[in-house]
Amino acid sequence: MSKSSKIFFILLILAGAGGYYAWYLYTKPVANTGDVKTDLSVSSNELFSDFETDEVAANVKYLDKFMEVSGQVRSKSTDEMGVNLVLEAGNDFFGINCAMEKGQEEIISTVNEGDEIIVKGKCAGFNGDVVLVNGILVNK
């Protein structure tokens, strides 16, 4: 076997291992939010204000952490991705956008605009709205 064939074979094995690892991460099950320990509790107004004031510091404090966010429902919607709730955050245009976990549809159907609720979810960052993913309704 020539030197270039050996290098090609090694690169082929590394590419296959990398592809397998990427597939594993892509198909890895997401933890059920209900089973995950909450890192902190915060009001929707405080959470939004922290991101609006200093996004870098807010990312350090909240990003990728599971939290309970309390606030008033501004809107709820359903699309092909599932149910989203938006909580008021003291801003006329933006709020806390909560992408709810599958299986929450029945309980969320009882939620109305203006209700005070607590949502548990993982903070995914700030894009005008503060984004929570894998949300579950803690109370109504």
C-alpha positions as CSV (number, residue, x, y, z in Angstrom):
1,M,0.0,0.0,0.0
2,S,1.5,3.3,-1.0
3,K,1.8,6.3,1.3
4,S,-0.9,8.3,-0.4
5,S,-3.3,5.3,-0.2
6,K,-2.7,5.1,3.5
7,I,-3.3,8.8,4.0
8,F,-6.5,8.5,1.9
9,F,-7.7,5.5,3.9
10,I,-7.0,7.3,7.3
11,L,-8.9,10.4,6.0
12,L,-11.8,8.2,4.9
13,I,-12.0,6.6,8.3
14,L,-11.9,10.1,10.1
15,A,-14.6,11.4,7.8
16,G,-16.8,8.4,8.5
17,A,-16.3,8.8,12.3
18,G,-17.1,12.5,12.0
19,G,-20.2,11.8,10.0
20,Y,-21.3,9.2,12.5
21,Y,-20.8,11.6,15.4
22,A,-22.7,14.4,13.7
23,W,-25.6,11.9,13.0
24,Y,-25.5,10.8,16.7
25,L,-25.8,14.5,17.9
26,Y,-28.6,15.2,15.4
27,T,-30.7,12.2,16.4
28,K,-29.9,12.3,20.2
29,P,-33.1,12.6,22.1
30,V,-33.8,16.0,23.8
31,A,-34.3,15.8,27.6
32,N,-37.8,16.3,28.8
33,T,-38.0,19.7,30.3
34,G,-40.2,18.5,33.1
35,D,-37.3,16.2,34.3
36,V,-34.6,18.9,34.1
37,K,-33.6,20.9,37.2
38,T,-34.5,24.6,37.0
39,D,-31.4,26.8,37.2
40,L,-33.3,30.0,38.1
41,S,-36.7,31.8,38.2
42,V,-37.3,35.2,36.7
43,S,-40.1,37.5,35.6
44,S,-40.6,38.1,31.9
45,N,-40.0,41.8,32.4
46,E,-36.7,41.3,34.2
47,L,-35.4,38.7,31.7
48,F,-36.2,41.0,28.7
49,S,-34.7,44.0,30.5
50,D,-31.5,42.2,31.2
51,F,-31.0,41.3,27.5
52,E,-32.1,44.7,26.3
53,T,-29.6,46.4,28.7
54,D,-26.6,44.2,28.3
55,E,-26.9,41.2,25.9
56,V,-23.4,39.9,26.6
57,A,-23.9,39.8,30.4
58,A,-27.4,38.4,29.9
59,N,-26.0,35.6,27.7
60,V,-23.6,34.7,30.5
61,K,-26.4,34.7,33.0
62,Y,-29.2,32.9,31.0
63,L,-28.0,31.3,27.8
64,D,-28.5,27.5,27.7
65,K,-30.0,27.5,31.2
66,F,-33.4,26.0,32.2
67,M,-35.5,28.6,33.9
68,E,-39.0,29.4,35.0
69,V,-40.3,32.6,33.6
70,S,-43.5,34.2,35.0
71,G,-45.5,36.7,33.0
72,Q,-48.7,37.6,31.2
73,V,-49.6,36.0,27.9
74,R,-49.5,38.4,25.0
75,S,-50.3,35.9,22.3
76,K,-50.4,32.2,21.4
77,S,-50.1,30.6,18.0
78,T,-49.7,27.2,16.4
79,D,-47.8,26.4,13.3
80,E,-46.1,23.3,11.8
81,M,-43.4,23.5,14.5
82,G,-45.9,23.4,17.4
83,V,-47.3,25.9,19.8
84,N,-45.7,29.3,20.7
85,L,-46.6,31.6,23.6
86,V,-45.3,35.1,23.7
87,L,-45.1,36.7,27.2
88,E,-45.4,40.5,27.8
89,A,-42.0,42.0,28.6
90,G,-42.6,45.8,29.0
91,N,-41.9,46.4,25.3
92,D,-44.6,47.2,22.7
93,F,-42.9,45.1,19.9
94,F,-41.0,42.3,21.6
95,G,-41.4,39.9,24.4
96,I,-40.5,36.4,25.6
97,N,-41.1,33.9,22.7
98,C,-41.7,30.4,24.2
99,A,-41.5,27.5,21.8
100,M,-43.5,24.8,23.7
101,E,-42.6,21.1,23.8
102,K,-44.8,18.7,21.9
103,G,-47.5,17.2,24.0
104,Q,-48.4,20.6,25.6
105,E,-51.2,21.4,23.2
106,E,-54.1,20.3,25.4
107,I,-53.0,22.2,28.5
108,I,-52.1,25.3,26.4
109,S,-55.5,25.2,24.8
110,T,-56.8,26.4,28.3
111,V,-54.4,29.4,28.2
112,N,-55.8,32.8,27.1
113,E,-54.3,36.2,26.3
114,G,-53.9,38.1,29.5
115,D,-53.4,35.0,31.7
116,E,-50.6,35.1,34.3
117,I,-48.5,31.9,33.8
118,I,-45.2,30.3,34.5
119,V,-43.3,28.7,31.7
120,K,-40.2,26.5,32.2
121,G,-37.8,26.3,29.3
122,K,-34.3,26.6,28.0
123,C,-33.0,30.1,27.0
124,A,-31.8,30.0,23.4
125,G,-30.8,33.7,23.2
126,F,-32.0,37.1,22.0
127,N,-33.2,38.1,18.5
128,G,-35.5,41.0,19.4
129,D,-37.5,38.6,21.5
130,V,-35.9,36.5,24.2
131,V,-36.3,32.9,23.0
132,L,-37.1,30.0,25.2
133,V,-37.2,26.5,23.7
134,N,-38.6,23.1,25.0
135,G,-41.1,25.0,27.1
136,I,-43.7,23.5,29.4
137,L,-46.5,25.2,31.3
138,V,-45.7,25.0,35.0
139,N,-49.0,26.6,36.1
140,K,-52.0,28.5,34.9
